[in-house]
Amino acid sequence: MRIGKHNYIRQLQLHNEKALMYVINEYGGLLMAVIRKHLYALPESQEECFDDVLLKIWQNSSSFDPDKNSFKNWAAAIAKYRAIDYLRRYQQEAVTVDIEETAIAREDSLLAGMIEREISVETEKLLSCLKPADRELFLKLYVEEQSIEQVSQETGMKKEVIYNRLSRGKHKIRRQFKIERGA
């Protein structure tokens, strides 16, 4: 069977390897560009991240909905978030590894700072559509990784209220993301 622009998504969902090759040929450059944009400081991780992106596309192709988004944007979003995951993983490794104060250590700390700023900028951009109180909830739960119970005790809000605000906030973020994408 010949794979083309009219049937590659269906064949990818059926786990046809030729469809994956079509995706690599058609969108590989875009995916690498997105990955390089976020992992510019980690060139050794770019190929591994690209492989992970392809694996995610392969594994999650059945969840792609053409009514919600184009395949190109869907695949680019996977690449973006996998690259950010790689940044987070590198940042955690850079923070937990205790090495002597050398030129390499300084370079790593500069790199970790750049990565932290990149993640911070992305997070702020993502949360910019929320009210300050809701933004604070998202930061406590998803950045500081506090539990719902901790946030509830800290803020005096009931858990149900927190869940409702998170749900509404996620909806606003999705809507803002769609507007920015032009969908």
C-alpha positions as CSV (number, residue, x, y, z in Angstrom):
1,M,0.0,0.0,0.0
2,R,1.2,3.5,-0.9
3,I,1.3,6.0,2.0
4,G,0.4,9.6,1.1
5,K,-1.1,12.7,2.6
6,H,-4.6,11.3,2.4
7,N,-4.0,8.0,4.3
8,Y,-0.9,8.4,6.5
9,I,-2.8,9.2,9.7
10,R,-5.1,6.2,9.4
11,Q,-2.1,4.0,8.6
12,L,-0.1,5.4,11.5
13,Q,-3.0,4.6,13.8
14,L,-2.9,1.1,12.4
15,H,0.8,1.1,13.3
16,N,2.1,0.8,9.7
17,E,5.8,1.5,9.8
18,K,5.7,3.1,6.3
19,A,3.3,5.7,7.7
20,L,5.9,6.6,10.4
21,M,8.5,6.9,7.7
22,Y,6.1,9.3,5.8
23,V,5.8,11.4,9.0
24,I,9.6,11.5,9.4
25,N,10.0,12.6,5.8
26,E,7.2,15.1,5.8
27,Y,7.5,16.5,9.4
28,G,11.0,15.5,10.6
29,G,12.4,18.9,9.8
30,L,9.7,20.7,11.7
31,L,10.0,18.4,14.7
32,M,13.8,18.9,14.8
33,A,13.4,22.6,14.6
34,V,11.0,22.6,17.5
35,I,13.4,20.4,19.5
36,R,16.4,22.5,18.7
37,K,14.6,25.7,19.7
38,H,14.2,24.3,23.2
39,L,17.3,22.1,23.5
40,Y,19.8,24.5,21.8
41,A,22.0,24.2,24.9
42,L,21.9,20.4,24.9
43,P,22.8,19.3,21.4
44,E,23.7,15.8,22.6
45,S,20.1,15.3,23.7
46,Q,18.4,16.5,20.5
47,E,18.6,13.2,18.6
48,E,17.4,11.2,21.6
49,C,14.5,13.6,22.1
50,F,13.6,13.3,18.4
51,D,13.4,9.5,18.8
52,D,11.2,10.0,21.9
53,V,8.9,12.3,20.0
54,L,8.5,9.7,17.2
55,L,7.8,7.1,19.8
56,K,5.1,9.3,21.4
57,I,3.6,10.0,18.0
58,W,3.6,6.2,17.3
59,Q,2.1,5.3,20.7
60,N,-0.5,8.1,20.8
61,S,-1.5,8.3,17.2
62,S,-4.9,6.8,18.1
63,S,-5.6,9.9,20.3
64,F,-5.1,12.3,17.4
65,D,-8.3,14.1,16.5
66,P,-8.3,15.9,13.1
67,D,-11.4,17.9,14.2
68,K,-9.4,19.5,17.0
69,N,-6.1,20.2,15.4
70,S,-3.9,19.6,12.3
71,F,-1.5,16.7,12.5
72,K,1.4,19.1,12.0
73,N,0.4,21.2,15.1
74,W,-0.3,18.1,17.1
75,A,3.1,16.6,16.3
76,A,4.9,19.9,17.0
77,A,3.2,20.2,20.4
78,I,4.4,16.7,21.3
79,A,7.9,17.8,20.2
80,K,7.7,20.9,22.3
81,Y,6.6,19.3,25.5
82,R,9.1,16.4,25.1
83,A,11.9,18.9,24.7
84,I,10.7,20.7,27.8
85,D,10.7,17.4,29.7
86,Y,14.3,16.9,28.6
87,L,15.1,20.4,29.9
88,R,13.5,19.5,33.3
89,R,15.3,16.2,33.5
90,Y,18.6,17.9,32.7
91,Q,17.9,20.6,35.2
92,Q,17.2,18.1,38.0
93,E,20.4,16.2,37.2
94,A,22.4,19.4,37.2
95,V,21.0,20.4,40.6
96,T,21.4,17.0,42.2
97,V,24.9,16.2,41.0
98,D,27.5,17.6,43.5
99,I,30.7,18.4,41.6
100,E,33.7,20.5,42.5
101,E,33.8,24.2,41.5
102,T,35.5,24.0,38.1
103,A,35.0,25.5,34.7
104,I,32.7,22.6,33.9
105,A,30.6,23.2,37.0
106,R,30.3,26.9,36.2
107,E,29.3,26.1,32.7
108,D,26.7,23.6,33.9
109,S,25.3,26.1,36.4
110,L,25.0,28.7,33.6
111,L,23.3,26.1,31.5
112,A,21.0,25.2,34.3
113,G,20.2,28.8,34.8
114,M,19.4,29.3,31.1
115,I,17.2,26.2,31.2
116,E,15.4,27.4,34.3
117,R,14.8,30.8,32.6
118,E,13.5,29.1,29.5
119,I,11.1,26.9,31.5
120,S,10.1,29.9,33.6
121,V,9.3,32.0,30.5
122,E,7.3,29.2,28.9
123,T,5.4,28.7,32.2
124,E,4.6,32.4,32.6
125,K,3.5,32.6,29.0
126,L,1.2,29.6,29.5
127,L,-0.3,30.9,32.7
128,S,-0.6,34.6,31.6
129,C,-4.3,34.2,30.7
130,L,-5.2,33.3,34.3
131,K,-6.1,35.5,37.3
132,P,-3.2,36.0,39.8
133,A,-4.9,33.8,42.4
134,D,-5.4,30.9,39.9
135,R,-1.9,31.4,38.6
136,E,-0.6,31.0,42.1
137,L,-2.6,27.7,42.5
138,F,-1.1,26.3,39.3
139,L,2.4,27.3,40.4
140,K,2.0,25.7,43.8
141,L,0.5,22.4,42.4
142,Y,2.5,22.0,39.2
143,V,5.7,23.8,39.7
144,E,6.3,23.5,43.4
145,E,4.6,20.1,43.3
146,Q,2.6,20.6,46.5
147,S,-0.3,18.3,47.2
148,I,-4.0,19.5,47.0
149,E,-4.1,19.0,50.8
150,Q,-1.1,21.3,51.4
151,V,-2.5,24.0,49.1
152,S,-5.9,23.7,50.8
153,Q,-4.4,24.2,54.2
154,E,-2.1,27.0,53.0
155,T,-4.9,29.0,51.2
156,G,-7.9,28.0,53.4
157,M,-9.8,26.9,50.3
158,K,-11.8,23.6,50.1
159,K,-10.4,20.9,47.9
160,E,-13.5,21.1,45.7
161,V,-12.9,24.8,45.1
162,I,-9.3,24.1,44.2
163,Y,-10.3,21.4,41.7
164,N,-13.0,23.7,40.2
165,R,-10.5,26.5,39.8
166,L,-7.9,24.2,38.2
167,S,-10.5,22.8,35.8
168,R,-11.5,26.3,34.7
169,G,-7.9,27.4,34.5
170,K,-7.0,24.4,32.3
171,H,-10.0,25.3,30.0
172,K,-8.7,28.9,29.8
173,I,-5.2,27.7,29.0
174,R,-6.5,25.4,26.3
175,R,-8.6,28.2,24.8
176,Q,-5.6,30.6,24.8
177,F,-3.4,28.0,23.3
178,K,-5.9,27.4,20.4
179,I,-6.1,31.2,19.8
180,E,-2.3,31.5,19.7
181,R,-2.0,28.6,17.3
182,G,-4.6,30.2,15.1
183,A,-7.0,27.2,15.3
